[in-house]
Amino acid sequence: MKVGARIRELREERGMSLQELADAGALSKGHLSNIEHGLATITIDTVEHIAAALGVSPFCVITFPTDDELNRIADLARKLSKGDHRKLRKVLEERTTHEPPASGVVRRT
């Protein structure tokens, strides 16, 4: 159910109709509708087709921003421009390589 709702969310975010995503993902409209409503199982192959049609990684299809903070951050980062992706990556790299670890956390190098 969660994967189907996530697919619907990503599809609507892109302004795609059910038929447009079905066509782009080489699926039937009925099957895609069943997936979005949690009535059909979904294979890794289908996740990959849908992700490609949506222009996102399969990871984005099967992660849920409401589950935890890291998934929320990843979802927000996904919405940035490619130029901002590079800037964010640099900031994160600087913070994770130059800051001492939080107490009790051992960083492996």
Secondary structure, DSSP 8 states (H G I E B T S, - for coil): -HHHHHHHHHHHHTT--HHHHHHHTT--HHHHHHHHTT-S---HHHHHHHHHHHTS-HHHHH--TTT-HHHHHHHHHHTS-HHHHHHHHHHHHHHHHHS---TT-----
